[in-house]
């Protein structure tokens, strides 16, 4: 991780695999994204991916963006539609409304749901 400071605040942060983010356009300061702040490190965010498919409706499979073998060993298929549900950092992924939303049904597609500014930034 690389951080560049000026005298008032962090102006750029860089993360391996993801690249660099600044407080300037296109990351922030544009009409469609008026949030201030830079994303936290992937290690701090600790994003988890729980995969539900029509082949495993009742129990998720844990997959990792940094460990391709977990994806290969899962029911993920590139030819199937994939949707991500972003629930925000205050809600746990095991809440009933989230797990119900993840289970394949006739109610797809689902909207993306976020609950906080930081969740949106990350």
Sine and cosine of phi, psi and omega as CSV:
sin_phi,cos_phi,sin_psi,cos_psi,sin_omega,cos_omega
0.00,0.00,0.69,-0.73,0.03,-1.00
-0.84,-0.55,0.72,-0.69,0.01,-1.00
-0.82,-0.57,0.74,-0.68,0.07,-1.00
-0.93,-0.37,0.80,-0.60,-0.02,-1.00
-0.94,-0.34,0.49,-0.87,0.31,-0.95
-0.93,-0.38,-0.26,-0.97,-0.06,-1.00
-0.97,0.25,-0.23,0.97,-0.06,-1.00
-0.92,-0.39,-0.55,0.84,-0.10,-1.00
-0.27,-0.96,0.18,-0.98,0.13,-0.99
-0.93,0.36,0.75,-0.67,0.00,-1.00
-0.94,-0.34,-0.30,0.95,0.03,-1.00
-0.45,-0.89,0.61,-0.79,0.08,-1.00
-0.70,-0.72,0.68,-0.74,-0.04,-1.00
-0.83,-0.56,0.66,-0.75,0.01,-1.00
-0.77,-0.63,0.68,-0.73,0.06,-1.00
-0.82,0.57,0.61,-0.79,0.00,-1.00
0.97,0.23,-0.48,0.88,-0.08,-1.00
-0.96,-0.27,-0.41,0.91,-0.03,-1.00
1.00,-0.09,-0.33,-0.94,-0.10,-0.99
-0.94,-0.35,0.51,-0.86,0.03,-1.00
-0.76,-0.65,0.63,-0.77,0.03,-1.00
-0.80,-0.59,0.13,-0.99,0.09,-1.00
-1.00,0.06,0.28,0.96,0.00,-1.00
-0.93,-0.36,0.25,-0.97,0.10,-0.99
-0.86,0.52,0.56,-0.83,0.15,0.99
-1.00,-0.01,-0.03,1.00,-0.05,-1.00
-0.94,0.33,-0.71,0.70,0.03,-1.00
-0.56,-0.83,0.09,-1.00,0.02,-1.00
0.97,0.23,0.35,0.94,0.06,-1.00
-0.90,-0.44,0.38,-0.93,-0.08,-1.00
-0.80,0.60,-0.64,0.77,-0.03,-1.00
-0.99,0.16,-0.14,0.99,-0.04,-1.00
-0.57,-0.82,0.99,0.13,-0.08,-1.00
-0.99,-0.13,0.48,0.88,0.03,-1.00
-1.00,0.08,0.59,-0.80,0.08,-1.00
-0.97,-0.24,0.55,-0.83,0.04,-1.00
0.88,-0.47,0.43,-0.90,-0.01,-1.00
-0.95,-0.31,0.44,-0.90,-0.01,-1.00
-0.93,0.37,0.53,-0.85,0.10,-1.00
-0.95,0.30,0.24,-0.97,0.00,-1.00
-0.92,0.39,0.49,-0.87,0.06,-1.00
-0.83,0.55,-0.54,0.84,0.02,-1.00
-0.92,0.40,-0.63,0.77,0.03,-1.00
-0.95,0.30,-0.62,0.78,0.00,-1.00
-0.94,0.35,-0.65,0.76,0.05,-1.00
0.80,0.60,0.79,0.61,0.00,-1.00
-0.89,0.46,0.69,-0.73,0.05,-1.00
-0.89,-0.46,0.60,-0.80,0.01,-1.00
-0.89,-0.45,0.87,-0.49,0.03,-1.00
-0.93,-0.38,0.88,-0.47,-0.10,-1.00
-0.99,-0.15,0.85,-0.52,0.17,-0.98
-0.94,-0.35,0.70,-0.71,0.10,-1.00
-0.70,-0.71,0.06,-1.00,0.07,-1.00
-0.92,0.40,-0.29,0.96,0.04,-1.00
-1.00,0.06,-0.33,0.94,0.06,-1.00
-0.65,-0.76,0.97,0.26,-0.09,-1.00
-0.96,0.30,-0.61,0.79,-0.13,-0.99
-1.00,-0.02,-0.42,0.91,-0.05,-1.00
-0.74,-0.67,0.78,-0.62,0.00,-1.00
-0.96,0.29,0.32,-0.95,0.17,-0.98
-0.93,-0.36,0.75,-0.67,0.01,-1.00
-0.99,0.10,0.84,-0.54,0.05,-1.00
-0.85,-0.53,0.32,-0.95,-0.08,-1.00
-0.79,-0.62,0.68,-0.73,0.06,-1.00
-0.95,0.31,-0.32,0.95,-0.04,-1.00
-0.97,-0.26,-0.03,1.00,0.00,-1.00
-0.76,-0.65,1.00,0.03,-0.07,-1.00
-0.84,0.54,-0.43,0.91,-0.02,-1.00
-0.90,0.43,-0.47,0.88,0.03,-1.00
-0.94,0.35,-0.53,0.85,0.03,-1.00
-0.96,0.26,-0.69,0.72,0.03,-1.00
-0.87,0.49,-0.58,0.81,-0.03,-1.00
-0.99,0.14,-0.10,0.99,-0.07,-1.00
-1.00,-0.06,-0.04,-1.00,0.07,-1.00
-1.00,0.05,0.15,0.99,0.03,-1.00
-0.90,0.44,0.71,-0.71,0.05,-1.00
-0.72,-0.69,0.76,-0.65,-0.07,-1.00
-0.91,0.42,-0.43,0.90,-0.03,-1.00
-0.99,0.15,-0.14,0.99,0.03,-1.00
-1.00,-0.05,0.49,-0.87,0.09,-1.00
-0.91,0.42,0.64,-0.77,0.03,-1.00
-0.83,-0.56,0.73,-0.69,0.04,-1.00
-0.80,-0.60,0.58,-0.82,0.03,-1.00
-0.93,-0.37,0.75,-0.66,0.08,-1.00
-0.96,-0.27,0.88,-0.48,-0.02,-1.00
-0.96,-0.28,0.95,-0.33,-0.14,-0.99
-1.00,-0.09,-0.11,0.99,-0.03,-1.00
1.00,0.01,0.32,-0.95,-0.13,-0.99
-0.99,0.12,-0.17,0.98,0.01,-1.00
-1.00,0.06,-0.37,0.93,-0.01,-1.00
-0.99,-0.16,0.63,-0.78,0.07,-1.00
-0.99,0.11,0.51,-0.86,-0.03,-1.00
-0.93,0.36,-0.21,0.98,-0.04,-1.00
-0.99,-0.12,0.15,0.99,0.05,-1.00
-0.92,0.40,0.61,-0.79,-0.08,-1.00
-0.81,0.58,-0.67,0.75,-0.03,-1.00
-0.91,0.42,-0.49,0.87,0.02,-1.00
-0.97,0.24,-0.74,0.67,0.00,-1.00
-0.90,0.44,-0.61,0.79,0.05,-1.00
-0.90,0.44,-0.62,0.79,0.02,-1.00
-0.91,0.41,-0.53,0.85,-0.06,-1.00
-0.98,0.21,-0.40,0.92,-0.06,-1.00
-0.96,0.27,0.76,-0.64,-0.01,-1.00
-0.85,0.53,0.73,-0.69,0.02,-1.00
-0.36,-0.93,-0.07,-1.00,0.02,-1.00
-0.97,0.25,-0.08,1.00,-0.04,-1.00
-1.00,0.06,0.01,1.00,0.05,-1.00
-0.95,0.32,0.49,-0.87,0.03,1.00
-0.99,0.17,0.43,-0.90,0.01,-1.00
-0.98,-0.18,0.51,-0.86,0.11,-0.99
-0.98,0.22,0.45,-0.90,0.13,-0.99
-0.98,0.21,0.73,-0.69,-0.03,-1.00
-0.86,-0.51,0.79,-0.62,0.09,-1.00
-0.77,-0.64,0.51,-0.86,-0.09,-1.00
-0.90,-0.43,-0.22,0.97,-0.04,-1.00
-0.60,-0.80,0.34,-0.94,0.03,-1.00
-0.85,0.53,-0.71,0.71,-0.06,-1.00
-0.91,0.41,-0.60,0.80,0.04,-1.00
-0.88,0.47,-0.61,0.79,0.02,-1.00
-0.93,0.37,-0.68,0.73,0.00,-1.00
-0.88,0.47,-0.67,0.74,-0.02,-1.00
-0.98,0.20,0.00,0.00,0.00,0.00
